[in-house]
Amino acid sequence: MSLAKLVKKEVMAVLKSPAFIMGLVFMAIYFVALGRMVGVATEQVVREAVEAPVGVIVEDEDYFTARVVYTVNASLKGRLIAVRTIEEGVRKFSVVISIPRGFGASLLGPNATAFVNGYVAIDRASAFQQARAGVVAAVARALGETAKLLVAIERGVNISELNKVVVARVETRVGGRVVNLEALSSLFGSTMMFAVFIGILAMMTLMYSAQAVASEKEEKAFEMLLTLPVSRSTIALAKIAGAVVISVFMVVIYFAGFSYMMSAMPQVDQTTGATTFTWSLWDLVTYLGSSGVSLLVVSLGLMLLFSGALGLLIGVLSSDTRVAGALAGPIGAVLYVGLIATQFIGVPLGIEASLLGATVYGLPLAIVVASVSGDETIALLALLLSIAVVATILTTVVKVFGSERILIGVSIRRRPK
């Protein structure tokens, strides 16, 4: 038999599997729906930056300040809405700008720098939330350019001869708490990087544990394993532990290389233009503190137990390694991609974030939300949900391993014509 025929035989054996076809259909539907959700979230961020109204408090009664604000508001098509207090503005709008006294006088001075105060309301844990600070910076630039234009017209000078700069000082608020924008941006970036690697780790654990059982069944070695003088639950836990060790070893190597690469890639702060490193696991550890890091370690252990147990279920219910791979791949991809996409879609900074614990994979994000919002109840409820789910699937694995069905597995076959 030629090489081409052997390759065709292997490919057709997989393509004819109903499990493989079902996995492809499910993944296609899942990724289309998920892509649409991420697209809507991205469109919302862009629309907010371009169209969303901005609350404005004008404390300076100078005539020149009034002219600058009026001209900028006209160019922004009326997006600047007057509010009386910062609290009122933050309740109504995601971005509020306060123009302090002396603003106009500062701009009229020679080569002057004026300041405005920006207040950004963060209501979701998302990779896009810090983009709201860019709205403050954009309005500040518009105020500075408009001031230069008006002064140039009044004095009859070339606008390039003037140096009028408006600097935005941004304060970020989560609920009633004031948080550091740079630290929050670094936290979301570090959370994203952490989610990438723990997602890979959990997905690999799922794949290895599924293949471990399916391959032994296929080679008729599993029956010999069950004759050993150990309980079947011990065998199940050993397979989970083995898959975890292999996955951890591989991901640690990947993580070390990736961290070194990212350390050489600076990020630019949107408000100050300063170059900062915002992809650091240490930033995540520093922000969460000892209690948050402890919960994060527990969440990682739960994710690995869940992935390993889920992989064993797939392995024992599969007739061979091909079916196991056809099922484990899509299921792992759905869980992993869902974990990453959630951070683009955004998670509300409220008690509803605790529902992420029911997916187990979303538990680390719920812990970060609890830290940002200052509500420990979110993390505790999410942790309890995850423990319940993991305990349920481990109990199911033990029961399945204790039955005789594991020797045969389940095969999805098409009805013969």
ZAMARGU-4260 file (C-alpha; in steps of 0.2 Angstrom, whole numbers, plus 5000, padded with zeros to 4 digits):
<rodrens>
0) 5000/5000/5000 | 5007/5017/4995 | 5010/5032/5007 | 4996/5042/4999 | 4983/5027/5002
5) 4989/5026/5020 | 4987/5045/5023 | 4970/5044/5015 | 4965/5029/5026 | 4970/5039/5042
10) 4961/5055/5036 | 4945/5046/5031 | 4944/5036/5047 | 4943/5052/5057 | 4932/5061/5044
15) 4919/5047/5045 | 4918/5048/5064 | 4901/5056/5069 | 4909/5063/5085 | 4922/5072/5074
20) 4908/5079/5063 | 4897/5084/5078 | 4913/5093/5085 | 4916/5103/5070 | 4898/5109/5068
25) 4897/5113/5087 | 4913/5123/5086 | 4908/5132/5070 | 4892/5138/5078 | 4901/5142/5095
30) 4914/5153/5087 | 4902/5162/5075 | 4891/5167/5090 | 4907/5171/5101 | 4914/5181/5087
35) 4898/5191/5086 | 4898/5195/5104 | 4916/5201/5104 | 4912/5211/5089 | 4898/5219/5097
40) 4908/5223/5113 | 4922/5231/5102 | 4909/5241/5092 | 4902/5248/5108 | 4919/5253/5114
45) 4923/5262/5098 | 4906/5270/5098 | 4908/5276/5116 | 4925/5284/5111 | 4917/5293/5096
50) 4899/5296/5100 | 4896/5294/5119 | 4892/5310/5129 | 4905/5317/5141 | 4900/5326/5157
55) 4908/5343/5159 | 4910/5354/5175 | 4916/5372/5171 | 4922/5380/5187 | 4932/5393/5178
60) 4921/5409/5174 | 4933/5416/5162 | 4926/5422/5145 | 4940/5414/5135 | 4937/5397/5144
65) 4918/5399/5139 | 4923/5402/5121 | 4935/5387/5120 | 4923/5375/5128 | 4909/5381/5116
70) 4920/5379/5101 | 4926/5361/5106 | 4908/5356/5110 | 4902/5362/5093 | 4916/5352/5085
75) 4911/5336/5095 | 4893/5339/5090 | 4886/5343/5107 | 4894/5328/5116 | 4899/5339/5131
80) 4885/5339/5143 | 4885/5351/5158 | 4884/5343/5175 | 4884/5352/5192 | 4895/5339/5202
85) 4907/5325/5199 | 4895/5313/5208 | 4881/5317/5197 | 4892/5316/5181 | 4899/5299/5186
90) 4881/5293/5189 | 4876/5298/5172 | 4891/5297/5161 | 4906/5285/5160 | 4918/5300/5158
95) 4917/5317/5167 | 4929/5332/5164 | 4931/5346/5176 | 4939/5363/5170 | 4946/5371/5186
100) 4947/5390/5190 | 4962/5399/5181 | 4961/5388/5166 | 4958/5402/5153 | 4971/5413/5161
105) 4984/5399/5160 | 4981/5397/5142 | 4982/5415/5138 | 4999/5416/5146 | 5015/5414/5136
110) 5019/5396/5132 | 5007/5390/5145 | 5001/5373/5151 | 4984/5371/5158 | 4976/5356/5167
115) 4959/5348/5167 | 4953/5334/5179 | 4946/5319/5171 | 4935/5306/5180 | 4933/5289/5172
120) 4919/5277/5179 | 4924/5258/5177 | 4909/5247/5178 | 4915/5231/5169 | 4931/5220/5170
125) 4937/5221/5152 | 4952/5224/5142 | 4944/5239/5134 | 4938/5248/5149 | 4954/5258/5151
130) 4951/5265/5134 | 4939/5277/5142 | 4954/5287/5148 | 4958/5290/5130 | 4942/5300/5129
135) 4948/5312/5142 | 4965/5314/5133 | 4956/5317/5117 | 4945/5331/5124 | 4960/5338/5133
140) 4970/5339/5116 | 4954/5347/5108 | 4954/5360/5121 | 4972/5364/5119 | 4971/5365/5100
145) 4956/5376/5100 | 4964/5387/5113 | 4979/5389/5101 | 4968/5393/5086 | 4958/5406/5095
150) 4973/5415/5102 | 4981/5415/5085 | 4966/5422/5077 | 4964/5436/5090 | 4983/5441/5090
155) 4985/5438/5072 | 5000/5427/5074 | 5004/5410/5066 | 4997/5395/5076 | 5014/5386/5075
160) 5022/5400/5085 | 5010/5396/5100 | 5013/5383/5113 | 4997/5379/5122 | 4996/5362/5131
165) 4981/5355/5140 | 4986/5340/5152 | 4973/5329/5158 | 4974/5322/5176 | 4964/5306/5177
170) 4955/5299/5192 | 4947/5281/5189 | 4932/5276/5200 | 4925/5259/5203 | 4908/5261/5212
175) 4913/5273/5226 | 4931/5269/5226 | 4945/5278/5218 | 4958/5267/5210 | 4974/5270/5201
180) 4972/5269/5182 | 4989/5263/5178 | 4988/5249/5191 | 4971/5244/5184 | 4977/5244/5167
185) 4991/5233/5172 | 4980/5222/5182 | 4968/5219/5167 | 4983/5215/5155 | 4991/5204/5168
190) 4974/5195/5170 | 4973/5192/5152 | 4991/5185/5151 | 4987/5174/5166 | 4971/5167/5158
195) 4980/5163/5142 | 4992/5151/5151 | 4980/5143/5164 | 4968/5141/5149 | 4982/5131/5139
200) 4987/5122/5155 | 4969/5116/5159 | 4965/5112/5140 | 4981/5101/5139 | 4976/5092/5155
205) 4959/5088/5148 | 4967/5082/5132 | 4981/5071/5141 | 4968/5063/5153 | 4956/5059/5139
210) 4970/5051/5128 | 4977/5042/5143 | 4961/5031/5146 | 4956/5030/5127 | 4974/5024/5122
215) 4975/5010/5135 | 4957/5004/5131 | 4962/5004/5113 | 4978/4994/5117 | 4969/4982/5128
220) 4980/4987/5143 | 4966/4995/5153 | 4959/4979/5158 | 4976/4974/5165 | 4977/4990/5175
225) 4960/4987/5183 | 4966/4970/5190 | 4979/4978/5201 | 4976/4978/5220 | 4971/4997/5220
230) 4954/5005/5220 | 4947/5012/5204 | 4945/5029/5211 | 4964/5028/5215 | 4968/5024/5197
235) 4957/5039/5191 | 4966/5051/5203 | 4983/5045/5197 | 4978/5048/5179 | 4972/5065/5183
240) 4988/5069/5193 | 4999/5062/5179 | 4990/5073/5166 | 4992/5088/5177 | 5011/5085/5180
245) 5014/5084/5161 | 5004/5099/5157 | 5012/5110/5171 | 5030/5105/5165 | 5026/5110/5147
250) 5017/5126/5151 | 5030/5132/5163 | 5043/5131/5149 | 5031/5141/5138 | 5027/5154/5151
255) 5045/5157/5155 | 5049/5160/5136 | 5033/5171/5134 | 5037/5181/5149 | 5054/5185/5143
260) 5048/5190/5126 | 5034/5201/5134 | 5046/5210/5146 | 5054/5218/5130 | 5038/5224/5123
265) 5034/5241/5132 | 5016/5248/5132 | 5011/5266/5130 | 5000/5274/5143 | 4985/5282/5134
270) 4984/5297/5146 | 5002/5303/5149 | 5011/5295/5134 | 5023/5287/5146 | 5030/5270/5142
275) 5026/5257/5155 | 5027/5238/5156 | 5009/5232/5159 | 5011/5213/5156 | 5018/5207/5172
280) 5012/5193/5183 | 5020/5202/5197 | 5008/5216/5195 | 4994/5204/5197 | 5001/5196/5213
285) 5004/5214/5220 | 4987/5220/5217 | 4978/5205/5223 | 4988/5203/5239 | 4991/5187/5249
290) 4972/5183/5251 | 4969/5185/5233 | 4984/5176/5227 | 4979/5161/5239 | 4962/5161/5231
295) 4970/5161/5213 | 4981/5146/5218 | 4965/5137/5224 | 4956/5142/5208 | 4970/5135/5198
300) 4970/5118/5207 | 4951/5117/5204 | 4953/5120/5186 | 4966/5106/5184 | 4955/5094/5194
305) 4940/5099/5183 | 4949/5097/5167 | 4957/5081/5172 | 4941/5073/5178 | 4932/5080/5162
310) 4945/5072/5151 | 4943/5055/5160 | 4924/5055/5157 | 4928/5059/5139 | 4941/5045/5138
315) 4930/5031/5147 | 4915/5035/5136 | 4925/5035/5120 | 4927/5019/5110 | 4945/5024/5104
320) 4958/5038/5104 | 4951/5046/5088 | 4934/5048/5096 | 4942/5054/5112 | 4952/5067/5102
325) 4937/5072/5092 | 4927/5076/5108 | 4941/5083/5119 | 4948/5095/5107 | 4932/5105/5104
330) 4926/5105/5122 | 4944/5111/5128 | 4943/5124/5114 | 4926/5130/5120 | 4931/5132/5138
335) 4948/5140/5134 | 4942/5153/5121 | 4927/5157/5131 | 4939/5161/5146 | 4948/5173/5135
340) 4933/5181/5126 | 4925/5185/5142 | 4938/5198/5145 | 4934/5206/5129 | 4916/5206/5131
345) 4917/5212/5149 | 4911/5206/5166 | 4900/5217/5177 | 4909/5223/5193 | 4895/5216/5204
350) 4888/5201/5213 | 4883/5193/5196 | 4901/5190/5192 | 4901/5176/5205 | 4891/5166/5192
355) 4908/5163/5183 | 4912/5151/5197 | 4900/5139/5189 | 4911/5137/5174 | 4926/5134/5185
360) 4937/5141/5171 | 4930/5158/5175 | 4934/5158/5193 | 4951/5167/5192 | 4942/5181/5183
365) 4929/5182/5197 | 4943/5183/5210 | 4950/5198/5200 | 4933/5206/5199 | 4931/5204/5218
370) 4948/5213/5221 | 4944/5227/5209 | 4926/5230/5216 | 4932/5228/5234 | 4918/5215/5237
375) 4925/5198/5244 | 4907/5190/5243 | 4910/5189/5224 | 4925/5178/5226 | 4918/5167/5240
380) 4902/5164/5230 | 4911/5160/5214 | 4923/5148/5224 | 4908/5139/5232 | 4900/5136/5215
385) 4917/5130/5208 | 4919/5118/5222 | 4902/5111/5220 | 4904/5108/5201 | 4921/5100/5203
390) 4915/5089/5217 | 4900/5084/5206 | 4911/5079/5191 | 4924/5070/5202 | 4909/5060/5210
395) 4903/5056/5192 | 4921/5050/5187 | 4922/5038/5202 | 4905/5031/5199 | 4909/5028/5180
400) 4926/5020/5185 | 4917/5008/5197 | 4905/5002/5183 | 4909/4989/5169 | 4904/5001/5156
405) 4921/5009/5156 | 4928/4993/5148 | 4917/4996/5132 | 4914/5014/5131 | 4901/5023/5120
410) 4903/5024/5101 | 4892/5035/5091 | 4889/5026/5074 | 4878/5030/5059 | 4864/5018/5055
415) 4869/5006/5041 | 4860/5009/5024
</rodrens>
